Amino acid sequence: MMTLGQRIMQLRQAAGMSQETLGERLDTTRQTVSRWELDQIIPGVERIVRLSRIFGVTTDSLLVEGISTFAGQERFLCGVYRDGSSEIVETERFAYVLSEENGALCARLYTGGLEEKQLTALCVRREGMTHFAYRMEDGRTIATASPLAAELGQGFDRMQLGRMRRRERFRADHSGAALPTVSQAGIRRCLTAWRMGASLTADEGQLFFFLCTGRTEYVMQLRMDKLNVYCGASFNQPFDMGLMSGGQYFRIRSEGDNSAPYCGIFSDFSYMPKPFDIPTEELQPGMCVSTSRGLMWCVKRYHDEQIVLQGCGDDEYIYRRGDRRMERYLPAED
């Protein structure tokens, strides 16, 4: 079934019109037209009428099956996109790009708004060396390799999404609704709701970025001490007493001379998690357990506003209901 975005692209291309030209005729930008065609946002009613007149078609023929009602305001549809060598998650404020390029693994973080996003941080692992650069909130640059610093500020190319397959979609939550407490919803539901969102902090010591779509979890941590780096993407599944690893498919982990056993890199952009039952019979409260199905991070302690899991090694994974999130997410509406 053709989507509305695909129909707009079909008509625009048949008319020999660029995205920029169509945007000018509709008093909007090329980026907005691009997001229509990617089905990230739905044009408002007024623009649907103007589109039908520009292309010389009826609104009925423009509004394909499955697109029948519109709000007056365009809404952005966040998504996860993948091809054979890269994966991109784009939200209203962020774009996180993981890729394998000429034997190197790269992680790039773009920040901004709906119209434009600029490169804020990047990490590259090549020939056994890891380098990174990032920009702090005050605009100053932290870098471990000067060539990388020169890339900061580059714009995010949304056009590449049109050549990729969207495998996940979700929406930003602007409702301001309070998140549930543990006593209201239980540990599993709180781990789901509290994690769905994105946050970013950057100072002279480190940059830390976290984004969880509900299905996929992305992390970028760049620390100046010992040049400690972690960039990863994984599927983690909450259950009643913790979080179960559903598989990691991108990893740049580096510290100091990289002699530690957990330092390493890999990527597999063909990987998708398979449904599995969590082996709760192997649960050990307060422990990180290597089970028959993978790693299980079990609850160590909790109260209404906080859940602490025992992570790998000496790490504790702490989730708080009041954790600062620059965006919160909800599953996409059908």
C-alpha positions as CSV (number, residue, x, y, z in Angstrom):
1,M,0.0,0.0,0.0
2,M,1.4,3.4,-1.0
3,T,1.7,5.9,1.9
4,L,0.9,9.6,1.6
5,G,4.6,10.4,1.5
6,Q,5.2,8.0,-1.3
7,R,2.3,9.5,-3.2
8,I,3.6,13.1,-2.8
9,M,7.1,11.9,-4.0
10,Q,5.5,10.1,-7.0
11,L,3.5,13.2,-8.1
12,R,6.5,15.6,-7.5
13,Q,8.8,13.5,-9.6
14,A,6.3,13.0,-12.3
15,A,6.0,16.8,-12.5
16,G,9.8,17.1,-12.8
17,M,9.9,19.2,-9.6
18,S,12.6,19.3,-7.0
19,Q,11.8,19.2,-3.2
20,E,13.1,22.8,-3.0
21,T,10.8,24.0,-5.8
22,L,7.8,22.3,-4.3
23,G,8.6,23.8,-0.9
24,E,8.8,27.3,-2.4
25,R,5.4,26.9,-4.1
26,L,3.9,25.9,-0.7
27,D,5.7,28.5,1.3
28,T,7.7,25.9,3.2
29,T,11.2,24.4,3.1
30,R,12.9,21.5,1.3
31,Q,13.4,19.9,4.6
32,T,9.7,19.9,5.3
33,V,8.9,18.4,1.9
34,S,11.6,15.7,2.6
35,R,9.8,14.8,5.9
36,W,6.5,14.6,4.2
37,E,8.0,12.1,1.7
38,L,9.6,10.1,4.5
39,D,6.2,10.0,6.3
40,Q,7.8,11.7,9.3
41,I,5.1,14.4,9.3
42,I,1.7,14.7,7.7
43,P,0.8,17.9,5.8
44,G,-2.0,19.9,7.3
45,V,-5.4,20.2,5.6
46,E,-4.6,23.5,3.9
47,R,-1.4,22.1,2.3
48,I,-3.2,19.0,1.2
49,V,-5.6,21.2,-0.8
50,R,-2.7,23.2,-2.3
51,L,-0.8,20.1,-3.2
52,S,-3.8,18.7,-5.1
53,R,-4.0,22.0,-7.1
54,I,-0.3,22.0,-7.9
55,F,-0.3,18.5,-9.1
56,G,-3.8,18.7,-10.8
57,V,-5.3,15.8,-8.9
58,T,-8.3,15.5,-6.6
59,T,-7.7,15.5,-2.9
60,D,-9.3,12.0,-2.8
61,S,-6.6,10.7,-5.2
62,L,-3.9,12.3,-3.1
63,L,-5.2,10.9,0.2
64,V,-4.3,7.3,-0.2
65,E,-5.9,4.5,1.9
66,G,-4.9,4.7,5.5
67,I,-4.6,8.5,5.6
68,S,-8.0,9.9,6.2
69,T,-8.0,12.5,9.0
70,F,-5.6,15.3,9.7
71,A,-4.9,17.6,12.6
72,G,-4.3,21.2,11.8
73,Q,-0.7,20.9,13.0
74,E,1.9,18.8,11.4
75,R,3.3,16.1,13.7
76,F,6.8,14.6,13.4
77,L,7.1,10.8,13.3
78,C,10.4,9.7,14.8
79,G,12.0,6.6,13.3
80,V,14.8,4.1,13.1
81,Y,16.3,3.6,9.7
82,R,18.8,0.9,8.5
83,D,20.7,-0.3,5.5
84,G,23.5,-2.7,5.1
85,S,26.2,-0.6,6.6
86,S,24.5,2.0,8.9
87,E,21.6,2.7,11.2
88,I,20.0,6.1,12.0
89,V,17.6,7.1,14.7
90,E,16.0,10.5,14.1
91,T,13.8,12.3,16.6
92,E,12.6,15.9,16.8
93,R,15.8,17.1,18.4
94,F,18.4,14.3,17.7
95,A,19.8,12.2,14.9
96,Y,22.2,9.4,16.0
97,V,24.1,7.7,13.1
98,L,26.0,4.5,13.5
99,S,28.0,3.3,10.5
100,E,30.8,1.1,9.2
101,E,32.9,3.0,6.7
102,N,36.1,1.7,5.0
103,G,36.9,-0.6,7.9
104,A,36.2,2.0,10.6
105,L,33.2,2.2,13.0
106,C,31.7,5.6,13.5
107,A,29.1,7.1,15.8
108,R,27.8,10.6,15.1
109,L,25.4,12.6,17.1
110,Y,23.5,15.6,15.6
111,T,21.4,18.0,17.6
112,G,19.0,20.8,16.7
113,G,15.3,21.0,15.7
114,L,12.9,19.9,13.1
115,E,14.4,22.1,10.3
116,E,18.1,21.4,10.8
117,K,20.5,19.4,13.0
118,Q,24.3,19.9,13.3
119,L,27.0,17.5,14.2
120,T,27.6,17.8,18.0
121,A,29.8,14.7,18.7
122,L,31.5,12.0,16.8
123,C,33.6,8.9,17.6
124,V,35.7,7.0,15.2
125,R,37.5,3.6,15.8
126,R,40.0,2.8,13.1
127,E,43.1,0.5,13.0
128,G,43.0,-0.1,16.7
129,M,42.8,3.6,17.7
130,T,39.7,5.4,19.0
131,H,39.3,9.2,18.6
132,F,36.4,11.5,19.4
133,A,35.4,15.1,19.5
134,Y,32.4,16.9,20.9
135,R,31.0,20.4,21.5
136,M,29.9,21.5,24.9
137,E,26.8,23.6,25.5
138,D,28.9,26.8,25.6
139,G,30.3,26.0,22.2
140,R,33.7,25.0,23.2
141,T,35.2,21.9,21.6
142,I,36.8,18.9,23.3
143,A,38.8,16.6,21.0
144,T,41.3,13.8,21.1
145,A,42.1,14.2,17.4
146,S,42.2,17.5,15.6
147,P,40.9,16.3,12.2
148,L,37.7,15.1,13.9
149,A,37.1,18.5,15.5
150,A,36.9,20.1,12.0
151,E,33.8,18.0,11.2
152,L,31.7,19.4,14.1
153,G,28.9,21.7,12.9
154,Q,28.2,19.8,9.7
155,G,24.5,19.5,8.9
156,F,22.5,16.2,9.0
157,D,21.7,15.0,5.6
158,R,18.1,13.8,5.8
159,M,18.0,12.8,2.2
160,Q,19.8,9.5,3.1
161,L,16.8,8.3,5.0
162,G,14.9,8.0,1.8
163,R,17.3,5.3,0.7
164,M,17.0,3.3,3.9
165,R,14.4,1.0,5.4
166,R,12.4,2.2,8.4
167,R,12.2,-0.6,10.9
168,E,10.8,1.3,13.9
169,R,8.7,4.3,14.5
170,F,7.6,6.3,17.6
171,R,6.4,9.8,18.6
172,A,7.6,12.5,20.9
173,D,5.4,12.9,23.9
174,H,4.4,16.5,24.5
175,S,1.6,15.8,26.8
176,G,3.5,16.5,30.0
177,A,1.7,13.6,31.7
178,A,3.3,12.4,34.9
179,L,5.2,9.1,34.7
180,P,3.9,6.2,37.0
181,T,5.5,5.3,40.3
182,V,6.6,1.7,41.1
183,S,3.6,1.3,43.4
184,Q,1.3,2.4,40.6
185,A,2.7,0.4,37.7
186,G,5.3,-2.1,38.9
187,I,8.9,-2.5,38.0
188,R,8.5,-3.8,34.5
189,R,6.2,-1.0,33.3
190,C,8.2,1.7,35.1
191,L,11.5,0.5,33.5
192,T,9.7,0.8,30.1
193,A,8.1,4.2,30.7
194,W,11.0,5.8,32.5
195,R,13.6,4.7,29.9
196,M,11.6,5.9,26.8
197,G,13.2,9.2,26.0
198,A,16.5,11.0,25.3
199,S,18.9,13.1,27.3
200,L,22.3,14.8,26.6
201,T,24.9,16.3,28.9
202,A,28.3,17.6,27.9
203,D,31.0,19.3,30.0
204,E,34.8,19.4,30.1
205,G,34.9,15.9,31.6
206,Q,32.5,13.9,29.4
207,L,29.6,13.8,27.0
208,F,26.8,11.4,27.8
209,F,23.9,10.7,25.4
210,F,21.1,8.2,26.0
211,L,18.1,7.5,23.8
212,C,15.6,4.7,24.2
213,T,12.8,4.2,21.8
214,G,11.1,1.5,23.9
215,R,12.6,-1.2,21.7
216,T,16.1,0.0,21.0
217,E,18.6,1.6,23.3
218,Y,21.4,3.9,22.2
219,V,24.3,5.2,24.3
220,M,27.2,7.5,23.5
221,Q,29.6,8.2,26.4
222,L,32.9,10.1,25.7
223,R,35.0,10.6,28.8
224,M,38.3,12.4,28.9
225,D,39.7,10.4,31.8
226,K,41.7,7.6,30.3
227,L,40.0,8.4,27.0
228,N,37.1,6.2,28.1
229,V,34.6,5.6,25.2
230,Y,31.4,3.6,24.9
231,C,29.1,3.9,21.8
232,G,26.5,1.2,21.5
233,A,23.1,0.1,20.3
234,S,21.1,-2.8,21.8
235,F,17.8,-4.4,22.4
236,N,16.9,-4.7,26.1
237,Q,13.7,-6.1,27.4
238,P,12.3,-5.2,30.8
239,F,10.7,-7.8,33.0
240,D,9.2,-7.9,36.5
241,M,12.5,-7.9,38.3
242,G,15.0,-6.3,36.0
243,L,16.2,-5.9,32.4
244,M,17.2,-8.6,30.0
245,S,19.7,-8.2,27.3
246,G,18.1,-8.9,23.9
247,G,21.4,-8.5,22.0
248,Q,23.9,-5.7,21.2
249,Y,24.6,-5.2,17.5
250,F,26.9,-2.1,17.6
251,R,29.7,-1.5,20.0
252,I,32.7,0.8,20.3
253,R,34.2,0.2,23.7
254,S,37.7,1.6,24.4
255,E,39.6,2.7,27.4
256,G,43.3,3.6,27.8
257,D,45.4,1.1,26.0
258,N,42.4,-1.2,25.3
259,S,43.9,-4.1,27.2
260,A,40.8,-4.6,29.4
261,P,38.7,-7.6,28.3
262,Y,35.5,-5.6,27.7
263,C,37.2,-3.3,25.2
264,G,36.3,-4.1,21.7
265,I,34.4,-3.2,18.6
266,F,31.8,-4.9,16.4
267,S,28.8,-4.1,14.3
268,D,26.1,-6.3,12.6
269,F,23.4,-4.2,10.9
270,S,21.5,-7.4,9.9
271,Y,20.8,-8.3,13.5
272,M,17.3,-8.3,14.7
273,P,16.2,-9.7,18.1
274,K,14.2,-12.9,18.2
275,P,11.3,-13.3,20.6
276,F,12.3,-15.2,23.7
277,D,10.9,-16.1,27.1
278,I,12.9,-14.5,30.0
279,P,14.4,-17.3,32.2
280,T,13.0,-16.0,35.5
281,E,13.9,-19.3,37.1
282,E,17.6,-18.2,36.8
283,L,16.9,-14.8,38.5
284,Q,19.3,-13.8,41.3
285,P,18.1,-10.6,43.0
286,G,20.8,-8.0,43.1
287,M,23.1,-9.8,40.7
288,C,24.2,-9.6,37.0
289,V,23.4,-13.1,35.8
290,S,24.7,-14.8,32.6
291,T,21.6,-16.9,31.8
292,S,20.8,-19.5,29.1
293,R,19.3,-16.6,27.1
294,G,21.8,-13.8,27.7
295,L,22.6,-11.3,30.4
296,M,20.0,-10.5,33.1
297,W,20.5,-7.3,35.1
298,C,18.5,-7.9,38.3
299,V,16.9,-5.4,40.7
300,K,19.3,-4.6,43.5
301,R,17.0,-2.1,45.4
302,Y,14.1,0.2,44.5
303,H,11.5,2.5,45.9
304,D,8.6,4.5,44.3
305,E,10.9,6.9,42.5
306,Q,14.0,4.9,41.7
307,I,15.0,1.4,40.4
308,V,18.6,0.2,40.8
309,L,19.8,-2.8,38.8
310,Q,23.1,-4.6,39.2
311,G,25.0,-4.0,36.0
312,C,28.1,-5.6,34.6
313,G,31.1,-5.7,36.9
314,D,30.8,-3.1,39.6
315,D,28.3,-1.0,37.6
316,E,24.9,-0.1,38.9
317,Y,22.2,0.9,36.4
318,I,20.1,3.5,38.0
319,Y,16.7,4.6,36.6
320,R,14.7,7.4,38.2
321,R,11.2,8.6,37.5
322,G,12.4,12.1,37.6
323,D,15.4,11.6,35.3
324,R,15.9,14.7,33.1
325,R,14.8,13.9,29.6
326,M,15.0,16.4,26.8
327,E,12.4,14.3,24.9
328,R,10.0,11.6,26.0
329,Y,8.5,9.1,23.6
330,L,5.3,7.1,23.0
331,P,4.6,4.3,20.6
332,A,3.4,5.5,17.2
333,E,-0.3,5.6,16.6
334,D,-1.6,3.1,14.0
